[in-house]
Amino acid sequence: LLRSLPRRLPSVPDALVLDSPDLAAVRSRLAGAQRVVISSHLRPDGDALGSEIAVARALLALGKSVLVLNADGPPRNLDWLVEPQPDGLVQR
């Protein structure tokens, strides 16, 4: 999945190219990792949790052990986003 990410999207300005030394380093570290913890900012909102869950699910599909862990638990109004996830994926 990580290798299948396009290096460049059609009609994207050069400043937004998806292949950079930093991104290559992240891809390499994730590819070599067996266990990954994903975190975001304090008081995570729907955007943060949705992004964390999407990345976590992609890494799970690659056979990685993944945990979404934030300093603050998900707010109750986002239970609909958290509850359908595999047990233990998102820590409260």
N, C-alpha and C positions, 0 to 999 in steps of 0.2 A: 504494500500500500504506500509506504513512504517513497519507494522508488518510482511508483506510478504517478506521483505528483508531477504535473507538467513543469518543465523548467521555465517555460515562458507561455503566457496566454496570448492568443491572437489580439492584435491591436492594443496592446498594453504598452504605455510609454516605458522607455528604458529605465527610468527611475523606479519603476514598480516590478522589475524583473524578479521572479521568484527564486532565482538561483544566486546566492551570494555566499561568501565564505562563512558568514555567521549561520545561515540556514543550512549549509552543508555540514557544519559542525554539529548542529542540533540533530539533523537527520542521522548522522553517524553515531552520536551518543545514544539516541533512541533505538537505533537498529541493534546496537550492542548490549542494551540493557535488558535484564530479565524482569526487574521490578521498577515501577515508575510511580512517583507520587506527583499529583497535579494539584496546584493551588492557585488562588487568585487573590484579589484584594480583600480588605476588611469589609464586613457586611455584604457578602456577595449578592448580586442582583441576578435577574434572569439571564442577562447576556453572559455574565461570568459563568454561572452554573451551566448554561447551555453549551458554552464553548468547552468548558472542562469535560462535560459528559460526552460531547462529540469526539474530542481527542481521546478520552478514555476508552470509548467504544471502539474506535479505530485501532488503538493499541491492543485491546482485548482480542480483536479479530486477528492480530498478528501473533497471538499466543503470549502476550506479556501479562504479568501480574500488575494490576493497576489499582490505585487508591486515589480518590478525590478527597482532599483534606484541606480545610480552610480554618483560619483562626476563629471565625464565627460560623456557626452552623447555618444551613439554609433556612430562610424564613418560612414560616408555615404556609404563607400564601403561594409558595412554589412547590408544595407537596406534590402537585400533579406532575411536576417535572422530575422530581426525585424518586417518588415511589415506584414507578415502573422499571427502575434500573435494577440490574442484578444485585442480590443481597451483598451488602458490604462495600459496594462500589463508592457510594457517597456517604461519608461519615457525618453524623449529626453532632 
